Amino acid sequence: MPIQHDPALEAPHLLPGNHQYIYELQNVTGSPTRRSPQRIRHYYDCENASDEAEKTVVEHVDSEADQASSSQQSLHYTSSEEKAVVKKFDRRLVLFIACLYMLGFLDRSNIGNARIAGLSADLRLTSSQYEWTLRSFYITYALFEWMPILYTVLSPSTYIASCVAAWGIIASLQAVATSYESFCVLRALLGISEAAFSPGVPVFLAFFYKRDELASRIGLFISAAPLATSFASSLAWLITRIGQKSPIAPWRMLFLVEGFPSVLISVFAYYHIPNRPGMAKYLTKRERRVAELRLQAGKRKDHQHEARPRRFEWNEIWEALQDPKCYLTAMMFCSCNVAFSSLPVFLPTIINDMGYSALSSQALSAPPYLVAFFVVLLTAFYSDRCKNRSLFICFHALLAAAGYAMITVAGILKASPMWRYGGVYPAASGFFSAVTLLITWTINNQESDAKKGTGVAILNIVGQLGPFVGTALYPDDDKPYYVRGMAVCTVFMLVVAALSLWLRKFLKNRNMERDAMYSFAEGAEEEDLALHNENRKLVDGPKGFRYIL
C-alpha cells in the first residue's frame, strides 16, 4: 500500500513482516551542552513477519555519553517485551495506587455510614451542622487542588507516602472528636491531605503510560471509589453490629478501623512507588530501559530527566490557563461532582428513610457501588480500545440522568421504595464512569507534563464547586423522598451530556485546522494519514499533536 511520507523524514525501508510498524530513533550527536535532536525513520512492511523483523530498534545516546563522545548505544526490544513491562506496571503500580485511593475514598465517604451509626446523636448535630461537616472537607479540598502540579516537581514516592500517612492519622483522629467544632476542623484537615493526593494521580500515571493506554488505567484507579463505598457499607454493617456490644461507640470504632491502616501502608508506599519508569525496582535493568524508551517516540520532549532538577515550566502553565478546553472539561467535572460528592455520603440516610433499619441500610448501600465498579472498568477498557472519550461520557451522563429521573418520578408518585432504590444503580454507574473519562480526557489533550498538571488542577479547582451544591441537596426537610435533590442531579447530568458533545465538536474542528495547516495530501488513505500525523507528532511535537475526541 502506498503511503505519504513527511519530507523531513528519511525514506522508509521495506522489511518483511505482517503490517508491522518498526521505529528507529536515531540520535545525532550535537553540542555536548545541548540535547541532541532526533531523526526518525519509519519502516513499514507488508509481508509475513518473522520474529526478528518484529523487533523495535531504538538507538539512544545517554546524556553522559553524549557529553563524553559521539558513540551510540542501542537497545532492541520486541512488542512482547513492551507488553510484559506494561503488565508489570498494571499489577504492581496501578493496583497499588487504586488501593491507596480506595483507602482515601473510604476515609472521606464513611461519614455517611457514621451518621446513622450514632455520630449525629452523640455530637448533637443538626441537619445543617452535618452539611457543614461535609462542606468543611470540600472547602479545603478545593482550595488545595492546585497541588497536582507538585507531582511534576517533587519526588512522587515521598510525596504520595506523606499524603497517605497524613490522611490516615487525621481520619483516625475523627474517632476522638467530642464536638461539632473539633469534628469540622478534622474534616477540613482531611480535605487538605486528600487534595494533595487524589487529583494528581492521573498526572502521575501519565508518566508511565501512552495516551491510548491511559483511560483503562485511570478507570481502574477511579473504580476504587465505588468499590470503597461498597466495601465501606459492608464494613460499616459489620462494625456497627460489633460496636453495639462494645464500650466504644460504633461510629468511633468505624473511623478508627477504617483510618489507621492508611498510616501503616504509607511506609510501604514510600519504598514501593517509583518516581519514573526507569526507577521501578520490580523491573529488570533491561525492562527499565524499555519502560523509558517506549514512551519517547510519542512525546515532544526527552523524558530522561531524572538527573536534571525538576522545575516549573511557567510558559506552558500559562498556555494551559488560557486553554478553553480545560474549562469545558472542568464545567463537566463540576456538574458530575454534584452527584459524585453527594450520593455516597447521603445514600445510607436515604435508604434508612425509605423505611429500612440502620443495619439494613448499611448493607443495601453496597450493591449499587459494586455494580458501578465493574461498569467503570468496562467503560474505560472500551474507551481506550475505541480511542474515544466524548461519546462514552455522553452515554453515561444520560444513563445517570435516567437513574436520577427514575428516583425523582418515583418520589413524586410516592411509589414503592424499590423503584427509588433501583434508580440508584444506573445513577451510580453513570456518574462514576463519566468522572473517570473526564479526568482521562483532560490529560490526553495536553502535550506536556506541566500542561497536564495545570489542566488537572483547573479541572479539580472548578470541579470542586460541585460538592458545595451536592452536599446541600438532601436536607432533613425533604425526607423521605428527596425529590428536589434528585431532580437537581438529573439536570446536572444532562448538562454533562450536552457539554461533552460540544467539546467533541470543538476538538474535531481544531483537528481539521491542524490538518489544513500542515497541508495533508487530499485523498490520502486513512491509515496513511494517521501515520503521517504520528510522524508529525514525533518530529515536531505540538505541531502534529491531534486531540482525542
C-alpha positions in Angstrom: 0.0 0.0 0.0 1.5 3.4 -0.9 1.9 5.8 1.9 2.5 9.5 2.3 5.8 10.4 3.8 6.9 13.6 5.5 9.8 15.1 3.5 11.6 15.8 6.8 11.8 12.0 7.4 14.3 9.6 5.9 13.0 7.4 3.1 11.4 4.3 4.5 12.9 0.9 4.1 10.7 -2.1 3.3 11.2 -5.0 5.6 9.4 -8.4 5.6 6.6 -8.5 8.1 2.9 -8.7 8.6 1.9 -5.0 8.5 4.2 -4.1 11.4 5.5 -0.6 12.1 9.1 -0.7 13.2 10.6 2.5 14.6 14.2 3.5 14.6 15.0 6.6 16.7 18.5 7.8 15.9 20.2 10.5 18.0 22.5 12.7 16.1 25.2 14.0 18.4 25.4 17.7 18.6 26.9 20.1 21.1 27.9 18.5 24.4 26.0 21.1 26.3 22.7 20.7 24.5 20.3 17.8 24.0 20.7 16.3 20.5 17.8 16.4 18.0 16.1 13.3 16.9 15.8 12.0 13.3 13.2 9.3 12.8 12.9 6.7 10.2 9.7 4.6 9.8 9.8 1.1 8.4 6.5 -0.2 7.1 6.3 -3.7 5.9 3.5 -5.7 4.2 4.7 -9.3 4.1 4.6 -12.0 6.8 6.7 -11.1 9.8 9.5 -13.1 11.2 10.4 -12.9 14.9 13.5 -10.9 14.0 11.6 -8.4 11.9 9.1 -7.7 14.7 11.9 -6.1 16.8 11.7 -2.4 17.6 15.0 -0.7 17.1 15.8 2.2 19.3 19.2 3.9 19.2 19.7 6.1 22.2 22.5 8.2 23.5 22.7 8.7 27.3 23.3 12.3 28.4 26.6 11.3 30.0 27.8 9.5 26.9 26.6 12.4 24.8 28.9 14.7 26.7 31.8 12.4 26.6 31.8 11.3 23.0 29.7 10.7 19.9 29.4 7.0 20.4 26.0 5.5 20.3 24.3 2.7 22.4 21.4 0.8 21.0 18.6 -1.3 22.5 16.4 -3.8 20.6 13.1 -4.9 22.1 10.0 -6.7 20.9 6.4 -5.9 21.3 6.0 -8.8 23.7 8.7 -7.3 25.9 6.9 -4.0 25.9 3.6 -5.7 26.8 5.4 -7.5 29.7 6.6 -4.2 31.1 3.1 -2.7 30.8 1.6 -5.7 32.6 4.1 -5.3 35.5 3.1 -1.7 35.9 -0.6 -2.7 35.8 -0.1 -5.3 38.6 2.5 -3.5 40.7 1.7 0.2 40.3 -1.8 0.8 39.2 -3.4 -1.7 41.5 -1.4 -0.3 44.4 -2.4 3.3 43.6 -6.0 2.1 43.3 -5.7 0.5 46.8 -4.4 3.9 48.2 -7.3 5.7 46.5 -9.7 3.2 47.9 -8.4 3.8 51.4 -8.6 7.6 50.9 -12.2 7.5 49.5 -13.1 5.2 52.4 -12.0 7.7 54.9 -13.7 10.5 53.0 -17.1 8.9 52.5 -17.6 6.8 55.6 -19.1 9.8 57.4 -22.5 8.8 55.8 -22.3 5.4 57.5 -21.1 7.0 60.7 -24.1 9.3 60.7 -26.7 6.5 61.0 -24.3 4.6 63.4 -24.7 7.4 66.1 -22.4 10.3 65.0 -25.2 12.9 64.8 -26.8 11.8 68.1 -23.5 11.7 70.1 -22.2 15.1 68.8 -25.8 16.6 68.7 -25.5 17.6 65.1 -28.5 19.2 63.4 -29.1 18.6 59.7 -27.4 22.0 58.9 -24.4 21.2 61.0 -24.0 17.8 59.3 -24.0 19.5 55.9 -21.2 21.9 57.2 -19.1 18.9 58.3 -19.3 17.8 54.6 -18.6 21.3 53.3 -15.6 21.8 55.5 -13.9 18.9 53.7 -14.7 20.2 50.3 -13.7 23.8 51.1 -10.1 22.9 51.9 -10.2 20.2 49.1 -11.0 22.9 46.6 -8.5 25.4 48.0 -5.6 23.0 47.8 -6.3 21.4 44.4 -3.5 23.3 42.7 -1.2 20.6 44.3 -1.3 18.1 41.4 1.4 20.3 39.8 3.7 19.2 42.5 3.8 15.7 41.0 5.9 17.1 38.2 8.3 18.8 40.6 8.7 16.7 43.8 9.7 13.0 44.2 6.4 11.1 43.8 7.3 8.3 46.2 8.0 10.7 49.1 5.1 13.0 48.2 2.5 10.2 48.0 3.7 8.4 51.1 3.4 11.7 53.1 -0.1 12.3 51.8 -1.3 8.8 52.7 0.2 9.0 56.2 -1.4 12.4 56.8 -4.9 11.4 55.9 -4.6 8.1 57.8 -3.7 10.0 61.0 -6.4 12.6 60.6 -9.1 10.1 59.7 -8.2 8.1 62.8 -8.4 11.2 65.0 -12.0 11.7 64.0 -12.8 8.8 66.4 -11.9 11.1 69.4 -13.9 14.1 68.3 -16.1 15.4 71.1 -17.8 18.4 69.5 -19.1 19.8 66.2 -16.3 22.3 66.1 -13.5 19.8 66.6 -15.0 17.4 64.0 -15.3 20.2 61.4 -11.6 21.0 61.9 -10.6 17.4 61.4 -12.7 17.2 58.2 -11.0 20.3 56.9 -7.6 18.9 57.5 -8.6 15.6 55.9 -9.6 17.6 52.8 -6.1 19.1 52.5 -4.4 15.8 52.8 -6.6 14.1 50.2 -6.5 17.1 47.8 -2.7 16.7 47.8 -3.0 13.1 46.6 -6.1 12.1 44.6 -6.4 14.8 41.9 -2.8 14.4 40.8 -2.7 10.6 40.5 -3.8 10.7 36.8 -0.9 13.0 36.1 1.4 10.6 37.8 0.1 7.6 35.8 0.7 9.6 32.6 4.5 9.3 33.4 4.2 5.5 32.8 1.6 5.0 30.0 1.0 6.2 26.5 -2.1 8.3 25.7 -4.1 5.4 24.3 -3.3 3.2 27.4 -4.3 5.8 30.0 -8.1 5.5 30.3 -8.3 1.9 31.3 -5.6 2.6 34.0 -7.3 5.7 35.3 -10.6 3.7 35.1 -9.0 1.1 37.4 -7.9 3.9 39.7 -11.3 5.6 39.8 -13.2 2.4 40.1 -11.7 2.1 43.6 -14.2 4.8 44.6 -17.4 2.7 44.1 -15.5 -0.3 45.4 -14.5 1.6 48.5 -18.1 2.8 49.0 -19.4 -0.7 48.6 -16.7 -2.0 51.0 -17.4 0.8 53.4 -21.1 -0.1 53.6 -20.3 -3.8 54.2 -17.6 -3.0 56.8 -19.9 -0.4 58.5 -22.6 -3.1 58.8 -20.1 -5.4 60.5 -18.5 -2.8 62.7 -22.0 -1.5 63.8 -23.0 -4.9 64.9 -19.8 -5.4 66.8 -20.0 -1.9 68.2 -23.4 -2.5 69.7 -21.8 -4.8 72.3 -18.6 -2.8 72.7 -17.8 0.1 75.2 -16.7 2.2 72.1 -19.4 3.9 70.1 -19.9 2.2 66.8 -19.2 5.4 64.8 -15.9 6.0 66.7 -14.8 2.4 66.0 -15.7 2.9 62.4 -13.4 5.8 61.9 -10.5 4.1 63.8 -10.7 0.8 62.0 -11.0 2.4 58.5 -8.5 5.2 59.1 -5.4 3.7 60.8 -4.5 1.1 58.0 -3.5 4.1 55.8 -0.8 5.0 58.3 0.7 1.6 58.1 0.5 1.3 54.3 2.2 4.7 53.8 5.5 3.2 54.9 5.3 0.5 52.2 4.3 3.1 49.7 7.5 5.1 50.2 9.6 2.1 49.1 7.3 0.6 46.5 6.3 3.6 44.3 8.8 4.5 41.6 9.4 8.2 40.7 9.8 7.4 37.0 9.5 4.2 34.8 13.3 3.7 34.8 13.3 3.6 38.6 10.9 0.7 39.2 12.6 -1.8 41.5 10.4 -4.7 40.3 11.6 -4.3 36.7 14.9 -5.8 35.5 17.6 -3.4 34.2 16.6 -4.2 30.6 12.9 -3.7 31.4 13.6 -0.3 32.9 15.2 0.8 29.6 12.3 -0.5 27.6 9.9 1.3 30.0 11.5 4.6 29.3 12.3 4.3 25.6 8.9 3.1 24.6 7.4 6.4 25.7 10.0 8.6 23.9 8.5 8.0 20.4 5.2 9.6 21.3 6.5 12.6 23.3 7.7 16.0 22.3 10.4 16.2 25.0 13.1 13.8 26.1 11.9 12.1 29.3 15.3 11.0 30.5 15.3 13.8 33.1 15.8 12.1 36.4 19.3 13.6 36.6 18.0 17.1 35.9 16.4 19.2 38.6 12.7 19.4 38.1 11.2 22.9 37.7 8.0 24.7 36.7 7.6 25.4 33.0 5.8 28.7 33.5 5.1 29.4 29.9 3.4 26.0 29.5 1.4 26.6 32.7 0.3 30.0 31.3 -0.8 28.3 28.0 -2.9 25.8 29.8 -4.5 28.5 31.9 -5.7 30.2 28.6 -6.9 26.9 27.1 -10.7 26.8 26.7 -11.0 23.1 26.6 -9.6 22.9 30.2 -12.6 24.9 31.4 -15.1 22.9 29.4 -14.0 19.7 30.9 -13.9 21.4 34.3 -17.5 22.5 33.9 -18.5 18.9 33.1 -16.5 17.7 36.1 -18.2 20.3 38.3 -21.6 19.0 37.2 -20.6 15.4 37.7 -19.4 16.2 41.2 -22.8 17.4 42.3 -23.8 13.7 42.1 -20.4 12.2 42.8 -20.0 14.0 46.1 -23.5 13.7 47.4 -24.8 10.2 46.8 -22.1 8.3 48.6 -22.4 10.3 51.8 -26.2 10.5 51.8 -27.3 7.1 50.4 -27.3 5.3 53.8 -29.6 8.0 55.1 -31.8 8.0 52.0 -32.2 4.2 52.3 -32.8 4.5 56.0 -35.6 7.0 55.3 -37.2 4.5 52.8 -38.2 2.5 55.9 -35.2 0.2 56.3 -33.4 -0.3 59.6 -29.9 1.2 60.2 -28.2 -2.2 59.7 -30.2 -3.0 56.6 -29.4 0.5 55.2 -25.7 -0.2 55.6 -26.0 -3.5 53.7 -28.2 -2.1 50.9 -25.8 0.7 50.2 -23.2 -1.7 48.9 -24.6 -3.4 45.8 -25.1 -0.3 43.6 -21.4 0.7 44.0 -20.3 -2.9 43.3 -22.1 -2.8 40.0 -20.6 0.7 39.3 -17.1 -0.8 39.9 -17.5 -3.3 37.0 -19.2 -0.7 34.8 -16.3 1.7 35.2 -13.8 -0.9 34.3 -15.7 -2.0 31.1 -16.2 1.6 30.1 -12.6 2.6 30.5 -11.4 -0.5 28.6 -13.7 0.1 25.6 -13.0 3.8 25.6 -9.3 3.1 25.2 -10.0 0.5 22.6 -12.2 2.8 20.5 -9.9 5.8 21.3 -12.9 7.9 22.1 -14.0 9.8 25.2 -16.9 12.1 24.3 -19.5 9.5 23.2 -18.8 7.3 26.2 -19.1 10.4 28.6 -22.4 11.4 26.9 -23.9 7.9 27.1 -23.0 7.5 30.8 -24.2 11.1 31.7 -27.6 10.2 30.1 -27.6 6.9 32.0 -27.1 8.7 35.3 -29.7 11.3 34.4 -32.2 8.4 33.7 -31.4 6.9 37.1 -32.0 10.2 38.9 -35.1 10.9 36.9 -36.4 7.5 37.9 -35.8 8.2 41.6 -37.4 11.7 41.1 -40.6 10.4 39.5 -40.9 7.6 42.0 -40.7 10.1 44.8 -43.3 12.4 43.2 -45.7 9.5 42.7 -44.8 8.1 46.2 -44.1 4.7 44.6 -42.6 1.7 46.2 -39.1 2.2 47.8 -37.7 -0.5 45.5 -38.3 1.8 42.5 -36.2 4.6 44.1 -33.6 2.0 45.1 -33.5 0.6 41.6 -32.7 4.1 40.2 -29.5 4.2 42.3 -27.9 1.6 40.1 -27.8 3.5 36.8 -27.2 6.8 38.6 -24.0 5.5 40.4 -22.7 3.6 37.3 -23.2 6.6 35.1 -21.6 9.4 37.1 -18.6 7.2 38.3 -17.9 6.3 34.6 -18.2 9.9 33.4 -15.8 11.2 36.1 -13.3 8.5 35.1 -13.3 9.6 31.4 -13.4 13.3 32.1 -10.1 13.1 34.0 -8.5 10.9 31.2 -9.8 13.3 28.5 -8.2 16.3 30.2 -4.8 14.6 30.4 -5.0 13.1 26.9 -5.4 16.5 25.3 -2.4 18.3 26.9 1.0 17.9 25.3 3.4 18.2 28.3 3.7 17.2 31.9 3.4 20.9 33.0 0.2 21.3 31.0 -1.2 18.0 32.2 -0.7 19.1 35.8 -2.2 22.5 35.2 -5.1 21.0 33.3 -5.9 18.6 36.1 -5.6 21.5 38.7 -8.1 23.6 36.7 -10.4 20.5 36.4 -10.4 20.0 40.2 -10.5 23.6 41.3 -13.5 24.4 39.2 -14.9 20.9 39.6 -15.0 21.1 43.4 -17.6 23.8 43.2 -20.0 20.9 42.5 -19.8 19.4 46.0 -20.9 22.7 47.6 -24.2 22.2 45.7 -24.2 18.4 46.2 -23.8 18.5 50.0 -26.9 20.7 50.4 -29.2 18.7 48.2 -30.7 16.4 50.9 -31.8 18.3 53.9 -34.0 16.6 56.5 -36.9 18.7 55.5 -37.0 16.8 52.1 -37.2 13.4 53.6 -38.1 10.7 52.8 -38.3 11.3 49.0 -35.7 14.0 48.5 -37.3 14.9 45.2 -35.6 18.3 44.9 -32.1 16.8 45.3 -32.7 14.0 42.8 -34.2 16.5 40.2 -31.2 18.8 40.5 -28.8 15.8 39.9 -30.8 14.9 36.8 -30.4 18.4 35.3 -26.6 18.5 36.0 -26.0 15.1 34.3 -27.9 16.3 31.3 -25.6 19.3 31.2 -22.6 17.0 31.2 -24.1 15.1 28.1 -24.6 18.4 26.2 -21.1 19.8 27.0 -19.4 16.5 26.0 -20.9 16.8 22.5 -20.0 20.5 22.4 -16.4 19.8 23.3 -16.2 16.9 20.8 -17.3 19.3 18.0 -14.7 21.9 19.2 -11.9 19.4 19.2 -12.9 18.0 15.9 -12.7 21.5 14.4 -9.3 22.0 15.9 -8.0 18.8 14.4 -9.3 19.8 11.0 -7.5 23.2 11.4 -4.3 21.3 12.1 -4.8 19.1 9.1 -5.2 22.1 6.9 -2.3 23.9 8.5 0.1 21.2 7.5 -1.4 20.6 4.1 -2.0 16.9 4.4 -2.5 15.3 1.0 -6.0 15.2 -0.3 -7.4 11.8 -0.8 -4.8 10.1 1.4 -5.8 6.7 2.9 -7.0 7.0 6.5 -4.1 4.7 7.7 -1.6 6.7 5.8 -3.0 10.0 7.2 -2.8 8.5 10.8 0.9 7.5 10.1 1.6 11.0 8.7 0.1 12.6 11.8 2.1 10.4 14.1 5.2 11.3 12.2 4.5 15.0 12.6 3.9 14.5 16.3 7.2 12.7 16.7 9.2 15.2 14.7 7.8 18.5 16.0 5.6 17.7 19.0 2.6 20.0 19.3 2.5 20.9 15.6 1.4 17.4 14.8 -0.5 16.8 18.0 -4.1 15.5 17.4 -6.8 15.8 20.1 -8.6 12.7 21.2 -12.4 13.0 20.6 
